[in-house]
């Protein structure tokens, strides 16, 4: 994940994976037996979420909810689909807004999410909009899941990503679009080192990294 690499380049900075918040909320609502289409009920759970992000690498990362490690369940493709469903609700997004902003603190915050630059942190010093083809993202996602020991079918992962993109681009609330002042980077044919070379130059330009 790019935010982990940035955290290593910006020691002491805090990190937010906003997508994980939606996944945790969707998973919690499902476990509570709630109808995910009853957005007011789902949103009511947001304020009481006890969630922590631990670890600074992919191997050590853990998502702790109510004292339980739910990392594997949160990162599953099924949970991603549930999160995409509740993310269409303005009520749910508003309920999680302050939770996300509360992560900000000195010396700075690295926030990862589809509306970080447009809605949650519109005054961010640097906004990046990373893209890649659906095929490439499916390949990367399938590789990640396989590395975690999960059985995956590439065509299924690709279909889910395309469906999620369609929902996110066309939703009426916080659709998936870059902020007007965001720097877009297509990573389809770039390796991680090349991506970070580009980002490092942008950080230097903004005086955030030397």
C-alpha positions as CSV (number, residue, x, y, z in Angstrom):
1,X,0.0,0.0,0.0
2,X,1.3,3.4,-1.0
3,X,0.4,5.0,2.4
4,X,2.7,2.5,4.2
5,X,5.6,3.6,2.0
6,X,4.8,7.3,2.6
7,X,4.7,6.6,6.3
8,X,8.2,5.3,6.1
9,X,9.3,8.4,4.2
10,X,7.5,10.8,6.7
11,X,8.5,9.5,10.1
12,X,6.0,10.3,12.9
13,X,3.2,11.0,10.5
14,X,-0.1,9.3,11.3
15,X,-1.9,7.1,8.8
16,X,-5.6,6.6,8.0
17,X,-7.1,3.8,5.8
18,X,-10.5,5.2,5.4
19,X,-11.7,2.3,3.3
20,X,-11.1,0.0,6.3
21,X,-13.5,2.1,8.4
22,X,-16.3,1.5,5.9
23,X,-15.4,-2.2,5.8
24,X,-15.4,-2.5,9.6
25,X,-18.7,-0.7,9.9
26,X,-20.3,-2.9,7.2
27,X,-18.9,-6.0,8.9
28,X,-20.1,-4.9,12.3
29,X,-23.6,-4.1,11.0
30,X,-23.8,-7.5,9.3
31,X,-22.7,-9.3,12.5
32,X,-25.3,-7.3,14.4
33,X,-28.0,-8.7,12.0
34,X,-28.8,-5.3,10.5
35,X,-30.2,-4.7,7.1
36,X,-27.4,-2.9,5.2
37,X,-30.0,-0.9,3.3
38,X,-31.3,0.6,6.5
39,X,-28.7,3.3,6.4
40,X,-29.8,5.1,9.6
41,X,-29.3,2.0,11.6
42,X,-25.9,1.3,10.1
43,X,-24.8,4.9,10.7
44,X,-25.8,4.7,14.3
45,X,-23.1,2.1,14.8
46,X,-20.3,4.5,13.6
47,X,-20.0,6.6,16.7
48,X,-19.4,3.6,19.0
49,X,-16.8,1.8,16.8
50,X,-13.8,0.9,18.9
51,X,-11.2,0.5,16.1
52,X,-7.4,0.6,16.0
53,X,-4.9,0.2,13.3
54,X,-1.6,-1.5,14.4
55,X,1.6,-2.3,12.6
56,X,3.6,-0.4,10.0
57,X,4.0,-3.0,7.3
58,X,1.7,-5.3,5.3
59,X,3.0,-8.3,7.2
60,X,2.5,-6.8,10.7
61,X,-0.7,-4.7,10.0
62,X,-3.7,-5.5,12.2
63,X,-7.1,-4.1,12.4
64,X,-8.5,-4.4,16.0
65,X,-12.2,-3.9,16.6
66,X,-13.5,-4.3,20.2
67,X,-10.3,-6.0,21.1
68,X,-10.5,-8.6,18.3
69,X,-8.2,-8.9,15.3
70,X,-10.5,-8.8,12.3
71,X,-7.9,-8.0,9.7
72,X,-8.6,-11.1,7.5
73,X,-12.4,-10.6,7.5
74,X,-12.1,-6.8,6.8
75,X,-9.7,-7.3,3.9
76,X,-11.8,-10.0,2.2
77,X,-13.5,-9.2,-1.2
78,X,-16.9,-10.0,0.3
79,X,-16.5,-7.3,2.9
80,X,-15.3,-4.9,0.3
81,X,-18.6,-5.4,-1.6
82,X,-20.6,-4.8,1.6
83,X,-18.6,-1.6,2.3
84,X,-19.3,-0.3,-1.3
85,X,-23.0,-0.7,-0.6
86,X,-23.1,1.4,2.5
87,X,-20.7,3.9,1.1
88,X,-23.5,5.1,-1.3
89,X,-25.4,6.5,1.7
90,X,-24.9,10.2,2.7
91,X,-26.1,9.4,6.2
92,X,-23.3,6.8,6.6
93,X,-20.7,8.9,5.1
94,X,-21.6,11.8,7.4
95,X,-21.5,9.5,10.4
96,X,-17.9,8.5,9.6
97,X,-16.7,12.0,8.6
98,X,-15.7,13.2,12.0
99,X,-14.2,9.8,12.8
100,X,-11.9,10.2,9.9
101,X,-11.0,13.8,10.6
102,X,-10.2,12.9,14.2
103,X,-7.2,10.9,12.9
104,X,-5.4,14.1,11.9
105,X,-2.7,15.4,14.2
106,X,0.8,16.7,14.2
107,X,3.2,16.4,12.4
108,X,0.7,15.3,9.7
109,X,-1.6,12.7,8.4
110,X,-1.4,10.4,5.4
111,X,-5.0,9.5,4.4
112,X,-6.0,6.9,1.9
113,X,-9.5,6.9,0.5
114,X,-11.6,7.8,-2.5
115,X,-12.9,11.1,-1.2
116,X,-10.0,12.2,1.0
117,X,-9.1,15.2,-1.2
118,X,-12.6,16.1,-2.3
119,X,-14.6,15.9,0.9
120,X,-12.8,14.8,4.1
121,X,-9.6,16.8,3.8
122,X,-10.1,19.4,1.0
123,X,-7.3,21.6,2.3
124,X,-4.6,18.8,2.2
125,X,-1.1,20.0,1.3
126,X,-0.8,17.3,-1.4
127,X,-3.5,15.3,-3.0
128,X,-2.7,12.2,-5.1
129,X,-5.1,10.3,-7.3
130,X,-3.6,7.0,-8.1
131,X,-5.2,5.0,-10.9
132,X,-4.6,1.7,-12.7
133,X,-6.5,-0.4,-15.2
134,X,-9.2,-2.7,-13.7
135,X,-7.2,-5.7,-15.1
136,X,-4.0,-4.6,-13.3
137,X,-5.8,-3.9,-10.1
138,X,-7.5,-7.3,-10.2
139,X,-4.2,-9.0,-10.8
140,X,-2.6,-7.2,-7.8
141,X,-5.6,-7.9,-5.6
142,X,-5.6,-11.6,-6.5
143,X,-1.9,-11.8,-5.7
144,X,-2.5,-10.2,-2.3
145,X,-5.3,-12.6,-1.4
146,X,-3.3,-15.6,-2.6
147,X,-0.4,-14.5,-0.5
148,X,-2.7,-14.6,2.5
149,X,-3.8,-18.1,1.7
150,X,-7.2,-17.3,0.3
151,X,-8.4,-19.1,-2.8
152,X,-9.2,-16.6,-5.6
153,X,-10.5,-16.7,-9.1
154,X,-9.0,-13.8,-11.1
155,X,-12.1,-13.3,-13.3
156,X,-14.3,-13.0,-10.1
157,X,-12.0,-10.5,-8.6
158,X,-12.0,-8.5,-11.8
159,X,-15.8,-8.5,-12.1
160,X,-16.1,-7.3,-8.5
161,X,-13.6,-4.5,-9.0
162,X,-15.5,-3.4,-12.2
163,X,-18.8,-3.5,-10.4
164,X,-17.5,-1.5,-7.5
165,X,-15.9,1.1,-9.8
166,X,-19.3,1.5,-11.5
167,X,-21.1,2.0,-8.2
168,X,-18.5,4.4,-6.9
169,X,-18.3,6.6,-10.0
170,X,-22.0,6.9,-10.4
171,X,-23.2,7.3,-6.8
172,X,-24.8,10.7,-6.0
173,X,-22.8,11.2,-2.8
174,X,-19.0,11.7,-3.0
175,X,-18.5,9.9,-6.3
176,X,-15.1,8.6,-7.3
177,X,-13.5,11.6,-9.0
178,X,-10.1,13.3,-8.5
179,X,-10.0,16.6,-6.7
180,X,-9.5,19.5,-9.1
181,X,-6.0,20.1,-7.6
182,X,-5.0,16.5,-7.3
183,X,-2.0,15.0,-9.1
184,X,-3.0,11.9,-11.1
185,X,-0.6,9.0,-11.4
186,X,-1.4,6.0,-13.6
187,X,0.4,3.1,-12.0
188,X,-0.7,0.4,-14.5
189,X,2.8,0.1,-15.9
190,X,4.9,1.3,-13.0
191,X,6.6,-0.7,-10.3
192,X,6.5,0.5,-6.6
193,X,9.9,2.1,-6.8
194,X,8.8,4.2,-9.9
195,X,5.6,5.2,-8.1
196,X,7.6,6.4,-5.1
197,X,10.1,8.2,-7.2
198,X,7.3,10.3,-8.6
199,X,5.7,10.9,-5.2
200,X,9.0,11.8,-3.6
201,X,9.5,14.5,-6.2
202,X,6.1,15.9,-5.4
203,X,6.8,15.8,-1.7
204,X,10.0,17.7,-2.2
205,X,8.2,20.3,-4.4
206,X,5.6,20.9,-1.6
207,X,8.3,21.1,1.1
208,X,7.0,18.0,2.8
209,X,10.1,15.8,2.3
210,X,13.8,16.4,1.9
